[in-house]
Amino acid sequence: MTRVKRGYTARRRRSKIRLFASTFRGAHSRLTRTSTQQKMRALVSAHRDRGRQKRHFRRLWITRINAATRENNEVFYSYSRLMHNLYRKQLLLNRKILAQIAISNKNCLYMISNKIIK
């Protein structure tokens, strides 16, 4: 059986992996086998954490809206009642926008909640 010289194909593949793993520390960026393993691990983590990031941001927005709605001393109002009334009145504002309103302009959020109550 004749010997196959891999030539530039293997070199290109390895250099692609090295380029991806160039920011890793130690042998994870230098050795081909460990850098390949770390690349797979990094891609798995990135895929998993994209879903987690969405989840964390949604929790953050809900917390901010809840804090802003409970801050109003005139009417005891919680996040769940606010969202229920929003859907009942068919005001389609997502949680991200409501959280931005709660941070930047609380009066606007109070006006929205008062319109919903009446």
N, C-alpha and C positions, 0 to 999 in steps of 0.2 A: 504494500500500500504506500502510495507516494505521500510525501509530507506536504501539507497545505500551509503556505505562508499567508497569514490573515491580512497582511498589508494594512491599508489605510482604514478599512472598515472597522476593525476592532479599536484602532487608535482614535477614530472619530467618536465611537460610542463611549470610550473611556473618558475622552476629553469633555464630552457633553456632561457626563456624570460628575467629573471634577469641577466643571464650571458651576453646576447646581450646588455642589457641596463645598464650594470655596469658602463660605462663611462659617462652616462648622469648625469645631476646635479639635486639635490634635490629629490622631490617626483617622478620624472620621472625615477629614478633608483630604488626606494624603493617600491612603491605601484604597485600592479599587474595591475590594470586597466589602470592607466596612462602610465605605462611602455609598455603595449601592444599597446596603441594608438601611443606612441612615436616610437615604433618599426615599425609600419605600415608607419608612416610618414617618418621615416628615409629611409625605403626601397623604398618608392615612390620617395623621393628626389634623392637617389642614382641612380635609374633607369633613371630619367629625366636628371640628370647632366652628365651621361655617354655620352649622345648625345650632350649635350652642350659643353663638354670638347673637343670632336672631332671638333666641329664647331670653338671653340676658338683657338685651335692649328692650324687649317687650315688658319684662319685669320692672325695669328701670322706669319706663314710661308710665306704667300702672301706678308705681309708688309715687311718682311726682304728681300725677293727677289726683290721687287719693289725698296726698298731703295738702294740695292746694284747695281741694273742695272741703276738707275738714277744717281748714283754717278760718273759714267764714263763720263768725260767731252768731250771726243772725239766724241762720237756718242750719240745723244739723243735717248734713248731707254727706253720703259716702260715695265712694267710687262706683260701687255696684248699682246704687240707685240712679246715679248720674247716667251711666251707660245704658241702663234699662230705659230710662226716659228718653235718651237720645234716639234709641232704636224705635221706641214707640212713636216719637214725633217725626221719624224718618229723616233725621239730621245725620248725614253720613260724614262724620269727622273721624278720622282714624286716630289711634292712640298717640302716634308720633306727633301729629299736629296739635292735639290737645295738650300734650306735655310741653311743647314749645310755647303754646299760649299761656300755660300755667306758670312757666318760668318768666317769660318776657313781659306779659301783660295780664296780671291777675284780674283787673277790672273787666277785661273782655270775657274771661272765663266766668266771672260772676254774672255778667249780663246774659251769657248763654244759658247758665243754669237757671236764672230767674225767668227767662223766656220759656224754658221748658216747664217749669213748675206751674206757670199761669196758663 
